[in-house]
Amino acid sequence: MEHELFPKHYESWKNCITQKCKTPLTKEFVQERIKVLSQKNSQGRKAFVEKYGDHWTDRVLGYFKQALEEM
C-alpha cells in the first residue's frame, strides 16, 4: 500500500477513498464529483485546484470516471 499524499494508481486511490476515508463510491456520489470536477468554473473544482493543483485534479477526475465505469 502506498503511503503518499497522492496515490499514483487507481487502486491505491480507491483504497484511500473507501477504506481510509470511509467514503462509499456510490453511483450518485461519483456522478456528482465528476460533474463538479468537470466544470472548469465551478467553485468545487476551483477549490480542489487551489488545494491540490491542476494535475492532481485531472487525475482524480479520471479516477472518478474509472470508478463509474466499474459500476
C-alpha positions as CSV (number, residue, x, y, z in Angstrom):
1,M,0.0,0.0,0.0
2,E,1.2,3.5,-0.8
3,H,1.8,6.0,2.0
4,E,2.0,9.1,-0.1
5,L,-0.5,12.0,-0.3
6,F,-1.2,11.5,-4.0
7,P,-1.7,7.8,-4.9
8,K,-0.2,7.2,-8.4
9,H,-2.6,4.3,-9.2
10,Y,-6.4,4.0,-9.3
11,E,-6.5,1.0,-6.9
12,S,-4.5,2.9,-4.3
13,W,-6.7,6.0,-4.7
14,K,-9.8,3.8,-4.4
15,N,-8.5,2.3,-1.2
16,C,-7.8,5.7,0.2
17,I,-11.4,6.8,-0.5
18,T,-13.2,3.7,0.5
19,Q,-11.1,2.4,3.4
20,K,-9.2,5.3,4.9
21,C,-11.8,8.0,4.4
22,K,-14.7,5.6,4.8
23,T,-16.5,7.1,1.8
24,P,-18.5,4.7,-0.3
25,L,-18.2,5.2,-4.0
26,T,-21.9,5.2,-4.8
27,K,-23.1,6.0,-8.3
28,E,-24.7,9.2,-7.1
29,F,-21.5,10.4,-5.3
30,V,-19.2,9.5,-8.2
31,Q,-21.5,11.2,-10.7
32,E,-21.7,14.4,-8.6
33,R,-17.9,14.5,-8.2
34,I,-17.4,14.1,-12.0
35,K,-19.9,16.9,-12.6
36,V,-18.2,19.3,-10.2
37,L,-14.6,18.5,-11.2
38,S,-15.5,18.6,-15.0
39,Q,-16.8,22.2,-14.8
40,K,-13.8,24.5,-15.1
41,N,-15.6,27.4,-13.4
42,S,-17.4,25.5,-10.6
43,Q,-16.5,26.5,-7.0
44,G,-15.8,22.9,-6.2
45,R,-13.3,22.5,-8.9
46,K,-11.6,25.8,-8.2
47,A,-11.3,24.9,-4.5
48,F,-9.8,21.5,-5.4
49,V,-7.4,23.0,-7.9
50,E,-6.3,25.6,-5.3
51,K,-5.6,23.0,-2.8
52,Y,-4.1,20.2,-5.0
53,G,-3.3,21.7,-8.4
54,D,-4.5,21.1,-11.9
55,H,-2.6,17.9,-12.5
56,W,-4.0,16.1,-9.4
57,T,-7.5,17.5,-10.0
58,D,-7.4,16.0,-13.5
59,R,-6.1,12.7,-12.2
60,V,-8.8,12.5,-9.6
61,L,-11.4,13.3,-12.2
62,G,-10.1,10.3,-14.2
63,Y,-10.2,8.1,-11.2
64,F,-13.9,9.0,-10.6
65,K,-14.6,8.3,-14.3
66,Q,-12.9,4.9,-13.9
67,A,-15.0,4.2,-10.8
68,L,-18.1,5.0,-12.7
69,E,-17.1,2.6,-15.5
70,E,-16.6,-0.2,-12.9
71,M,-20.2,0.2,-11.7
